[in-house]
Amino acid sequence: MKSFNTLALLTTMLASSAFAQSTGTPAGTMPMGEAKKEAAAPGAAMADGEVRKVDKETKKITLKHGEIKNLDMPGMTMVFQVKDPAMLDKVKAGDKVRFTAEKAGGAIIVTDIQQAK
């Protein structure tokens, strides 16, 4: 009888473990990818930056920026694609800006840019 109870307990534990692995997350938690999507949702915190170059032909902007929190990215200078090329008409090299960026299709795209106040 004791070995039957032990076997039943082990079977229950294995079934619970398999279920947890199949869902990929403990009950009541959100998968990491979902948390990242939420962080990059509209209203994500804007990052500070300075425009280094505007390239309207390639629809890209070079920004020297501070930390981009929703992407867990430290400050650096890098080239970004822009979601809407019309954004490039609002800025020029040397402008201090605030912007929002997110990952889309394997690239990091500036989705909003505004002159810093």
N, C-alpha and C positions, 0 to 999 in steps of 0.2 A: 504494500500500500504506500509506503514511504517513497519508493522509487517512482510510483505512478504520479504522486503529487509533485515530485521533483521534475519529472518529465513534462507534466502539464504546465508547471511554472516556466520551464525553459522554452516550451513551445509558445507560450503567451509572450514572453520577452522577445523572442526572435520575430514573431509576427509584428509586434509593436515597432521593433527596430526596422524591419523591412518597410513598414508603412511610412515611418519618419524619413527613411532614405528616398522612398518613391516620391514624396512631396517635396523633398529637398530642403525643407525648413521646419524648425520646431513649430508647434502650434502657436498661433497668435503672433508670429513674426512675419516680416516681409522679406522676400528674396532680395539679395544685394542689387541686382539689376533694377528692381522696382524702386529701391531707395534712391538710386542714382537718377532714375527718370523723374522721381518726385523732386529731387534737388534741382534738376535742370528745368523744372516746370516754369511757366510764366510767373514772373515775380521773383525769380532767382536774384540773389544779391548781385549788384553791379560791381565790376572791378574798375580800378583806376588805371589810366594809361596815358601815354603820350604818342601821338601819331608820328611815325618816322617817315612813312612813305604811303602814298595813295596811288594805286595802279588801276585806273578805270578800265583799261584794255583787258586785263586779266581778271578783273573783278575781285581784287585782293587788296588788303591793307596790312601794313607792317606796324605793329604796336609794341612799344616798350611798356610792359604792364606789371602791376603788382600781382599779388596772389589772386587766383581765380578759384574761389572756395568751392563752387559747385562741381568743379572738375578736379579738385585736389591738385591744382597746378601752382607751383611757386612762381614768383616773379621772374620775368625774362623778356627778351625781345624776340618776337616771332611773327611770321606771316600768317594771316588768317584769310579764309574765304569769307565772303559776306552773303547773307541770306538775300538781301535786296540791293542790287547795284546802286540804286538811288541814294543809299546811305552815304556813298562815297562823295556825293555832291555837297554834303553838309560839313565836311572836314578837310583840313589840309595839313601838311607836314608842320610839326611844331605845336599843334593844338593839344591842349589837355582835355581828355575825354573820360567819360564813364561808359562802360559797355557791358553787354551780356553776351556770353558765348556758350555754346553747347556742342556736344558730339552728335554728328549726324552722318551716316554713311561712311564711317571711317575717317572723317575729317572733323576739324574743329571749326565751327562757323560762328561769326559774329551775327547775332540776331537782332541786336539793338545797339545804337551808339548815340551818345548825346554829348554836347559840349559840357565840360565841368564848370560848375558855378563857383 
